[in-house]
Amino acid sequence: MNFKKVRTSLVIILTSACMSGAFAQKYVMVIHGGAGTILKSSMTAEKEKAYRAALSTALQRGYSVIQSGKPSLDAVEAAIHVLEDSPLFNAGKGAVFTHDGRNEMDASIMNGKTLEAGAVAGVTTIRNPISAARAVMEKSEHVMMVGQGAEKFAKEAGLTLVDPSYFRTEERWRGLQKAIEEDSTKSVLDHGNKKASLMGIKNRDNKFGTVGAVALDKDGNLAAGTSTGGMTNKKYGRVGDSPIIGAGTYANNATAGISCTGWGEFYIRSVVAHDISALMEYKGLSVAEASKLVMDKVGKLGGDGGVIALDRKGNVATPFNTEGMYRGMVTEDGKITVEIYK
């Protein structure tokens, strides 16, 4: 036997397998909890532990749904419920305050198999907005409902409604007071220059804060969902990218599922989620290549944030252009990875 030829053949086989992704990890879920100036130097050990625990719990919840053979939509909804019920994240219980001192939430969800989608915006009494978004998708002929109409529909759909005080947390309230003070000071310095005031806000992290999940089920179907409390100190009636299909959320079995977090105005203008899918479909880019390219576009416009994306083969991409992004993923064999910093 010519051992040299055998060894050469093995090297060729192994190299080809690696290049084809045969030994790559296959992921079944990826989640995020927002992006921004997240530095280890400013994070207490206790708070970091709490964030990692919440993200891990969300992944475990979603993974258990996938393992039981249920659809990816169920996994996305279950994972986001965990994040919406936690005061740590800007969604549901942890939603930030508007300028008027209200908690107004947005959410959307999309089915990659059928391209059906649902969304709600500006709701104040729905405990889990992601479930309301799914109800709009499955129980109405519409894609988006807003405000009191969405809340009335959620009640008719049997969802849990709560008093607006449920969403109030002291940390978010203090954040509003700080943002009002900072924005007021900045406005005076800019002497009425509206664009400079918007683009130069001292605490850019007021623009961030979203949760999202993308899942791939055992039937090969993708689903994506996003939920948020929006922007601290946002003006009356403002809606960001999170409930807008194609901007903050998109899923297509032919390409990938995507959920975004960041400065929503830039994500709307860039149609980020759909742009990633389109680059994959029309140019044949990988999920990693498409996600990076689109995030580069957002950065050039002046926007900050990140995305999570999962393709139909189980490949994950989590690019962001901030100091950190709360994120996590789980493989098909149950291995969980949680990351926070760059």
C-alpha positions as CSV (number, residue, x, y, z in Angstrom):
1,M,0.0,0.0,0.0
2,N,1.2,3.5,-0.9
3,F,0.8,5.3,2.4
4,K,1.9,8.6,0.9
5,K,-1.0,8.5,-1.6
6,V,-3.5,7.5,1.1
7,R,-2.4,10.3,3.3
8,T,-2.6,12.8,0.4
9,S,-6.1,11.5,-0.4
10,L,-7.2,12.0,3.2
11,V,-5.9,15.5,3.3
12,I,-7.8,16.3,0.1
13,I,-11.0,14.8,1.4
14,L,-10.8,16.6,4.8
15,T,-10.0,19.9,3.1
16,S,-13.0,19.5,0.7
17,A,-15.3,18.6,3.6
18,C,-14.2,21.6,5.6
19,M,-14.7,23.9,2.6
20,S,-18.1,22.5,1.9
21,G,-19.2,23.0,5.5
22,A,-19.5,19.3,6.3
23,F,-17.9,19.8,9.7
24,A,-19.4,23.2,10.4
25,Q,-21.8,23.7,13.3
26,K,-25.4,23.7,12.3
27,Y,-27.4,26.2,14.3
28,V,-31.1,26.0,14.9
29,M,-31.6,29.3,16.7
30,V,-30.0,32.7,17.2
31,I,-31.2,35.5,19.4
32,H,-30.3,39.1,20.3
33,G,-31.1,41.5,23.1
34,G,-30.0,44.8,21.7
35,A,-26.8,46.5,20.6
36,G,-25.0,49.6,21.9
37,T,-22.0,50.8,24.0
38,I,-21.7,47.6,26.0
39,L,-18.3,47.6,27.7
40,K,-17.1,44.9,30.1
41,S,-15.4,47.7,32.1
42,S,-18.8,49.3,32.8
43,M,-20.7,46.0,33.5
44,T,-20.9,44.6,37.0
45,A,-20.4,40.9,37.4
46,E,-23.9,40.5,38.8
47,K,-25.5,42.3,35.8
48,E,-23.5,40.4,33.3
49,K,-24.5,37.1,34.9
50,A,-28.1,38.2,34.8
51,Y,-27.9,39.0,31.1
52,R,-26.2,35.8,30.2
53,A,-28.7,33.8,32.2
54,A,-31.7,35.5,30.5
55,L,-30.3,34.9,27.0
56,S,-29.5,31.3,27.9
57,T,-33.0,30.7,29.2
58,A,-34.5,32.1,26.0
59,L,-32.3,29.8,23.9
60,Q,-33.2,26.8,26.0
61,R,-36.9,27.7,25.7
62,G,-36.7,28.0,21.9
63,Y,-34.5,24.9,21.6
64,S,-36.9,22.7,23.6
65,V,-39.7,23.8,21.2
66,I,-37.6,22.8,18.1
67,Q,-36.6,19.5,19.7
68,S,-40.2,18.6,20.3
69,G,-40.8,18.9,16.6
70,K,-42.9,22.1,16.7
71,P,-42.6,24.9,14.0
72,S,-39.9,27.5,14.1
73,L,-42.7,30.1,14.6
74,D,-43.4,28.5,18.0
75,A,-39.7,28.6,18.9
76,V,-39.3,32.3,18.0
77,E,-42.4,33.3,20.0
78,A,-41.3,31.2,23.0
79,A,-37.8,32.6,23.1
80,I,-39.0,36.2,22.7
81,H,-41.5,35.7,25.5
82,V,-38.6,35.1,27.9
83,L,-36.9,38.4,26.8
84,E,-40.1,40.4,26.8
85,D,-40.8,39.2,30.4
86,S,-37.4,40.3,31.6
87,P,-36.8,43.9,32.7
88,L,-33.2,43.7,31.4
89,F,-34.2,44.2,27.8
90,N,-36.0,47.0,25.9
91,A,-39.1,45.0,25.1
92,G,-42.2,44.1,27.0
93,K,-41.5,44.5,30.8
94,G,-38.2,46.4,30.2
95,A,-39.6,48.8,27.6
96,V,-38.2,52.3,27.6
97,F,-40.3,55.4,28.0
98,T,-41.5,57.9,25.3
99,H,-41.1,61.7,25.8
100,D,-44.6,61.7,27.2
101,G,-43.7,59.1,29.8
102,R,-45.5,56.1,28.2
103,N,-44.3,52.6,27.3
104,E,-45.2,52.0,23.6
105,M,-44.2,48.7,22.1
106,D,-43.8,47.3,18.6
107,A,-43.2,43.8,17.3
108,S,-43.3,41.7,14.2
109,I,-43.0,38.1,13.1
110,M,-42.6,36.3,9.7
111,N,-43.0,32.8,8.4
112,G,-40.2,31.9,6.0
113,K,-42.2,29.0,4.5
114,T,-45.2,31.1,3.4
115,L,-43.8,34.7,3.6
116,E,-46.8,35.4,5.8
117,A,-46.1,38.2,8.4
118,G,-47.8,40.1,11.2
119,A,-46.9,43.2,13.2
120,V,-48.2,45.6,15.9
121,A,-47.0,49.1,16.7
122,G,-47.6,51.6,19.4
123,V,-49.3,49.2,21.8
124,T,-49.4,49.9,25.6
125,T,-51.4,47.1,27.2
126,I,-50.3,43.9,25.5
127,R,-48.0,41.9,27.8
128,N,-46.3,40.0,24.9
129,P,-46.4,42.1,21.7
130,I,-44.7,39.3,19.7
131,S,-47.8,37.1,20.3
132,A,-50.0,40.0,19.1
133,A,-47.9,40.2,16.0
134,R,-48.4,36.5,15.4
135,A,-52.2,36.8,16.0
136,V,-52.4,39.5,13.3
137,M,-50.6,37.2,10.9
138,E,-52.7,34.1,11.6
139,K,-56.1,35.5,12.7
140,S,-56.6,38.5,10.4
141,E,-56.3,39.4,6.8
142,H,-53.8,42.2,7.7
143,V,-50.1,42.5,8.2
144,M,-49.9,45.4,10.7
145,M,-52.2,46.8,13.3
146,V,-51.4,49.8,15.5
147,G,-52.5,51.4,18.8
148,Q,-55.9,50.9,20.3
149,G,-57.0,48.9,17.3
150,A,-54.2,46.4,17.8
151,E,-55.0,46.1,21.5
152,K,-58.7,45.5,20.8
153,F,-57.8,42.8,18.3
154,A,-55.4,41.2,20.8
155,K,-58.1,41.1,23.4
156,E,-60.5,39.4,20.9
157,A,-57.7,36.9,20.1
158,G,-57.5,36.0,23.8
159,L,-54.0,37.4,24.6
160,T,-53.0,38.7,28.0
161,L,-53.6,42.4,28.5
162,V,-52.1,44.3,31.5
163,D,-52.3,47.8,33.0
164,P,-49.7,50.1,31.5
165,S,-48.1,50.3,34.9
166,Y,-46.9,46.7,34.5
167,F,-44.2,48.0,32.1
168,R,-42.9,50.7,34.4
169,T,-39.4,50.2,35.8
170,E,-37.4,52.8,37.8
171,E,-34.3,52.2,35.8
172,R,-36.1,53.0,32.5
173,W,-37.8,56.0,34.1
174,R,-34.4,57.4,35.2
175,G,-33.2,56.8,31.7
176,L,-35.9,59.0,30.3
177,Q,-35.1,61.8,32.7
178,K,-31.4,61.6,31.7
179,A,-32.3,61.5,28.0
180,I,-34.6,64.6,28.3
181,E,-31.9,66.5,30.0
182,E,-29.2,65.5,27.5
183,D,-31.4,66.1,24.4
184,S,-32.5,69.5,25.8
185,T,-28.9,70.6,26.3
186,K,-27.9,69.4,22.9
187,S,-30.8,71.2,21.3
188,V,-29.7,74.5,22.8
189,L,-26.1,74.0,21.6
190,D,-27.3,73.3,18.1
191,H,-29.3,76.5,18.0
192,G,-32.3,74.9,16.3
193,N,-30.3,72.8,13.8
194,K,-32.7,69.9,13.7
195,K,-30.5,67.5,11.8
196,A,-27.5,68.2,14.0
197,S,-29.6,67.7,17.1
198,L,-30.7,64.3,15.9
199,M,-27.4,63.1,14.6
200,G,-25.4,64.4,17.6
201,I,-27.4,63.1,20.5
202,K,-24.9,62.6,23.3
203,N,-26.2,59.2,24.5
204,R,-26.5,57.3,21.2
205,D,-27.6,54.3,23.1
206,N,-31.0,55.9,23.5
207,K,-31.5,54.8,19.9
208,F,-30.9,51.1,20.6
209,G,-32.7,48.3,22.4
210,T,-34.6,45.5,20.8
211,V,-34.9,41.7,21.2
212,G,-35.2,39.2,18.4
213,A,-35.0,35.6,17.4
214,V,-34.6,33.5,14.3
215,A,-35.2,29.7,14.3
216,L,-34.8,26.8,11.9
217,D,-37.1,23.8,12.7
218,K,-36.7,20.1,11.8
219,D,-38.8,20.5,8.7
220,G,-36.3,23.1,7.4
221,N,-38.6,26.1,7.9
222,L,-37.3,29.5,9.1
223,A,-39.0,32.1,11.1
224,A,-38.0,35.4,12.5
225,G,-39.4,37.8,15.1
226,T,-38.5,41.2,16.7
227,S,-39.9,43.1,19.7
228,T,-39.0,46.4,21.1
229,G,-40.0,49.3,23.4
230,G,-38.5,51.7,20.8
231,M,-36.4,54.7,21.5
232,T,-36.0,56.4,24.9
233,N,-37.6,59.9,24.8
234,K,-39.1,59.2,21.3
235,K,-41.6,61.7,20.1
236,Y,-45.4,61.1,19.9
237,G,-46.3,58.4,17.3
238,R,-42.8,57.4,16.4
239,V,-42.4,53.9,15.0
240,G,-39.0,52.3,14.3
241,D,-38.0,49.4,12.1
242,S,-38.9,46.5,14.4
243,P,-42.5,46.1,13.3
244,I,-41.8,46.9,9.6
245,I,-41.4,43.7,7.5
246,G,-38.3,44.0,5.4
247,A,-36.7,46.6,7.6
248,G,-36.4,45.1,11.1
249,T,-37.6,41.5,10.4
250,Y,-37.6,39.2,7.4
251,A,-37.7,35.4,6.8
252,N,-37.6,33.4,3.6
253,N,-36.8,29.7,3.4
254,A,-35.0,30.3,0.2
255,T,-32.4,32.6,1.9
256,A,-32.5,33.4,5.6
257,G,-34.3,34.7,8.7
258,I,-33.2,38.1,9.9
259,S,-33.9,40.2,13.0
260,C,-32.3,43.7,13.5
261,T,-31.4,45.9,16.4
262,G,-30.2,49.5,16.2
263,W,-31.1,53.0,15.2
264,G,-34.4,52.2,13.5
265,E,-34.6,55.2,11.1
266,F,-31.5,54.0,9.3
267,Y,-32.7,50.4,9.2
268,I,-36.0,51.6,7.6
269,R,-34.2,53.7,5.0
270,S,-31.8,50.8,4.2
271,V,-34.6,48.1,4.3
272,V,-31.9,46.1,6.1
273,A,-33.6,42.7,6.7
274,H,-34.9,42.3,3.1
275,D,-31.7,43.6,1.6
276,I,-29.7,40.8,3.2
277,S,-32.2,38.3,1.8
278,A,-32.1,39.9,-1.6
279,L,-28.3,39.8,-1.8
280,M,-28.4,36.1,-1.0
281,E,-31.1,35.4,-3.5
282,Y,-30.0,37.6,-6.4
283,K,-26.2,37.7,-6.0
284,G,-25.6,34.3,-4.4
285,L,-23.9,35.8,-1.4
286,S,-23.5,33.8,1.9
287,V,-25.5,34.9,4.9
288,A,-22.2,36.2,6.4
289,E,-21.3,38.1,3.3
290,A,-24.7,39.6,2.8
291,S,-25.1,40.6,6.5
292,K,-21.7,42.3,6.6
293,L,-22.3,44.2,3.4
294,V,-25.6,45.6,4.5
295,M,-24.3,46.6,7.9
296,D,-21.5,48.4,6.2
297,K,-24.1,50.3,4.2
298,V,-25.9,51.3,7.5
299,G,-22.6,52.4,9.0
300,K,-21.8,54.6,6.0
301,L,-25.2,56.4,6.4
302,G,-24.4,57.0,10.1
303,G,-26.5,54.3,11.6
304,D,-25.4,52.0,14.5
305,G,-26.6,48.5,15.6
306,G,-26.5,45.0,14.4
307,V,-28.3,42.0,12.9
308,I,-28.7,38.3,13.5
309,A,-29.3,36.0,10.6
310,L,-29.7,32.3,10.1
311,D,-29.9,30.6,6.7
312,R,-31.7,27.4,5.7
313,K,-28.5,25.4,6.1
314,G,-28.0,26.5,9.7
315,N,-25.3,29.0,9.2
316,V,-25.3,32.1,11.5
317,A,-24.2,35.7,11.1
318,T,-24.2,38.3,13.8
319,P,-22.4,41.4,12.5
320,F,-22.7,44.7,14.5
321,N,-20.9,48.1,14.5
322,T,-21.3,49.0,18.1
323,E,-19.2,48.2,21.1
324,G,-21.3,45.2,21.9
325,M,-24.5,43.2,21.2
326,Y,-26.3,40.9,23.5
327,R,-26.5,37.7,21.4
328,G,-26.7,33.9,21.6
329,M,-27.1,30.8,19.5
330,V,-27.8,27.1,19.9
331,T,-26.7,24.2,17.7
332,E,-28.8,21.3,16.7
333,D,-27.2,19.2,19.4
334,G,-28.1,21.7,22.1
335,K,-24.8,23.6,22.6
336,I,-25.5,27.1,23.7
337,T,-23.2,30.1,23.2
338,V,-23.9,33.5,24.7
339,E,-21.8,36.6,23.8
340,I,-22.0,40.3,24.8
341,Y,-18.9,42.2,23.8
342,K,-17.2,42.8,20.5
